[in-house]
Amino acid sequence: MICISVSGEKIYPAAIAFSNNTTQNNNSLTLQVVSLYPQNGMILTNFPTSLKVQVTRGGYPVEGATIQFWFGEHNAYLTTSDASGLAYLTLLNQNTLTSGYYSWHATAIKTGFRGASTSSSYFIISPSNNNNLLSEGTIYTDKTKYYVGHDDVVKIFGNVNGYYLGDAIILKIISHSKTTQLVARGTYLGAFQINYNLEDAPEEGIYTITAFYKYNKFSTTTFTVVEPN
């Protein structure tokens, strides 16, 4: 069970109703809530640490909003925002957490206002006995440049040393406006291949691919998407 503390008290899962109205941010009755920490894809190794969000309305902090943290797929924890609009979910002890990838988001509601939700993001819990583990490997794509309307798939290849059959190899692909996560599986020698599908209207620019194995980054590469001449 995950040990958490909010204002010194244990908080248990609870369900609340809210209205997520992200299309009416200009409405004076609509809250906005954003995640401040950890950054998406961050590896957490030092504990205690806290998930941190801020609630505002019209650019001003909102005190007393009910914040529900959704941690993983099924857990939800309640707290309230302070005078600065900030709310926290504190993870006390790394030893009570299973190592791996955790998705999370938070919702905010307050009587008389329309509720809101952060975008979904994820972080990595790294086991303390693996903090000094250094993975080595390579990653590359079949091309360095892809053309809008002509190329639909980016083929990603790689190899990681010390691979155990069945383990997950995490690929984080970052463009100008979004982050995508892929999970690859290697052969018993650590070789892997996976496809990244470009959308019907892919974003032009540079894409960065970062590869992780056993919570450690082992290689990075880039490719570019451009309009044809």
C-alpha positions in Angstrom: 0.0 0.0 0.0 1.3 3.5 -0.8 2.0 5.6 2.3 1.1 9.2 1.8 0.6 12.2 4.1 -1.4 15.4 3.5 -1.1 17.9 6.3 0.1 15.1 8.6 -2.9 12.9 8.1 -3.4 9.7 6.2 -5.8 10.2 3.3 -7.9 7.4 1.9 -9.4 7.0 -1.6 -12.6 8.9 -2.2 -14.7 9.7 -5.2 -16.0 13.2 -6.1 -17.8 14.6 -9.0 -16.4 17.5 -11.0 -16.9 19.3 -14.2 -13.9 19.4 -16.5 -14.5 22.4 -18.7 -11.2 23.1 -20.4 -12.9 24.8 -23.4 -14.2 27.7 -21.4 -11.0 29.0 -19.7 -12.1 32.6 -20.3 -15.2 32.1 -18.2 -14.8 33.8 -14.9 -16.3 30.8 -13.0 -13.9 28.3 -14.4 -10.9 27.0 -12.4 -7.5 26.2 -13.9 -5.2 23.6 -12.3 -1.7 22.7 -13.5 0.9 20.2 -12.3 4.1 21.8 -11.1 6.1 18.8 -9.9 7.4 16.3 -10.9 8.0 17.1 -14.5 6.6 14.6 -17.0 8.9 11.5 -17.2 11.0 12.5 -14.2 12.9 9.8 -12.2 12.3 10.1 -8.5 15.0 8.8 -6.2 14.9 11.1 -3.1 12.2 10.7 -0.5 10.0 12.1 1.0 8.9 14.0 -2.1 5.6 15.6 -3.1 3.3 15.8 -6.1 2.5 19.5 -6.5 -0.3 21.3 -8.3 -1.6 24.9 -8.3 -5.2 26.1 -8.7 -5.9 29.5 -10.2 -8.8 31.5 -11.6 -8.1 34.3 -14.0 -4.4 34.2 -13.1 -5.0 34.5 -9.4 -4.5 31.7 -6.8 -7.6 30.0 -5.5 -7.6 29.0 -1.8 -9.9 26.2 -0.4 -10.5 24.3 -3.6 -10.9 20.5 -3.1 -8.0 18.7 -4.9 -8.2 15.0 -5.7 -5.0 13.3 -6.7 -5.4 10.3 -9.0 -2.3 8.2 -8.5 -1.9 5.2 -10.7 -5.1 3.7 -12.1 -7.4 3.3 -9.0 -6.1 5.4 -6.1 -7.5 8.9 -5.3 -6.5 11.2 -2.4 -8.2 14.4 -1.2 -6.7 17.7 0.1 -7.4 21.4 -0.3 -5.4 24.3 -1.9 -3.7 26.8 0.4 -3.6 30.6 0.1 -1.2 30.4 -2.8 -3.5 27.9 -4.6 -1.0 25.1 -4.0 -1.8 21.5 -3.0 0.5 18.6 -2.3 0.5 14.8 -2.2 3.5 13.7 -0.2 5.1 10.3 -0.9 6.8 9.4 2.4 9.0 6.4 2.0 10.5 4.9 -1.1 10.5 1.4 0.5 6.7 1.3 0.4 6.5 2.1 -3.3 6.9 -0.5 -6.1 9.6 0.6 -8.6 8.2 1.4 -12.0 6.2 4.0 -14.0 3.3 5.9 -12.4 0.7 7.9 -14.2 -1.1 10.7 -12.3 -3.3 13.7 -12.5 -5.3 15.9 -10.2 -8.8 17.5 -10.3 -10.0 20.7 -8.6 -13.5 21.7 -7.6 -15.0 24.5 -5.5 -18.6 25.4 -4.8 -19.8 28.0 -7.3 -17.1 27.3 -9.8 -16.5 25.0 -12.7 -14.0 22.3 -12.0 -10.8 21.4 -13.9 -8.2 18.7 -14.3 -4.5 18.7 -15.0 -3.2 16.8 -18.0 -2.1 13.2 -17.4 1.6 12.7 -16.9 3.9 10.1 -15.4 7.0 9.7 -13.3 9.4 6.9 -12.5 10.2 5.4 -9.1 13.7 4.1 -9.2 14.8 1.5 -6.6 17.5 2.8 -4.2 19.8 -0.2 -4.9 19.7 0.7 -8.6 20.6 4.4 -8.3 24.1 3.8 -9.5 23.2 1.3 -12.3 24.5 2.5 -15.6 22.9 1.0 -18.7 24.7 1.2 -22.0 23.2 0.8 -25.5 22.3 2.5 -28.7 19.2 3.8 -30.5 18.7 5.0 -34.0 16.0 5.4 -36.7 15.8 4.2 -40.2 15.9 7.8 -41.5 17.0 11.1 -40.1 14.4 13.1 -42.1 10.7 12.3 -42.7 8.4 14.1 -45.1 4.8 15.1 -44.3 2.4 13.2 -46.5 5.0 10.7 -47.7 6.3 9.0 -44.5 3.8 7.4 -42.1 6.1 5.4 -39.8 9.4 6.0 -38.0 11.2 2.7 -37.5 13.2 2.7 -34.3 16.0 0.2 -33.7 18.4 -0.3 -30.7 20.3 -2.5 -28.4 20.9 -2.4 -24.7 23.5 -4.2 -22.7 22.7 -6.5 -19.8 19.1 -7.1 -21.0 16.8 -9.6 -19.3 14.3 -11.2 -21.6 10.8 -9.7 -21.1 12.0 -6.5 -19.5 10.5 -3.2 -20.7 12.6 -0.7 -22.7 10.9 2.7 -22.4 11.2 5.1 -25.3 10.1 8.8 -24.7 9.6 10.8 -27.9 9.4 14.5 -27.5 8.3 17.0 -30.2 7.7 20.7 -29.8 4.2 20.3 -28.3 3.8 16.7 -27.0 5.4 13.7 -25.4 4.8 10.1 -26.4 5.9 7.0 -24.5 6.5 3.6 -26.2 7.3 0.3 -24.6 9.6 -2.1 -26.5 10.7 -5.6 -25.7 14.1 -6.9 -26.6 15.6 -10.3 -27.8 17.7 -12.2 -25.3 20.7 -10.3 -26.7 19.0 -7.0 -26.0 18.2 -5.9 -29.6 14.8 -4.3 -30.1 12.7 -2.7 -32.8 9.4 -0.7 -32.6 7.5 1.7 -34.9 6.4 5.2 -34.1 3.4 6.2 -36.3 3.3 9.8 -37.5 -0.2 11.3 -37.4 -2.2 12.4 -40.5 -0.9 15.9 -39.9 2.4 15.4 -38.0 4.1 18.3 -36.3 7.1 19.7 -38.2 10.4 20.1 -36.5 12.9 18.0 -34.5 11.8 15.0 -32.5 14.0 13.6 -29.7 13.9 9.9 -28.7 15.3 9.0 -25.3 15.6 5.3 -24.3 15.5 4.0 -20.7 16.2 0.6 -19.3 16.0 -0.2 -15.6 15.2 3.4 -14.8 18.3 4.7 -16.5 18.7 6.6 -19.7 21.1 4.8 -22.1 20.8 6.5 -25.4 19.3 9.5 -27.3 18.7 10.3 -30.9 16.7 12.8 -33.0 14.9 12.9 -36.3 13.2 15.7 -38.3 9.8 16.0 -39.9 9.5 18.5 -42.7 7.2 19.5 -45.5 8.3 18.2 -48.9 9.8 20.7 -51.3 
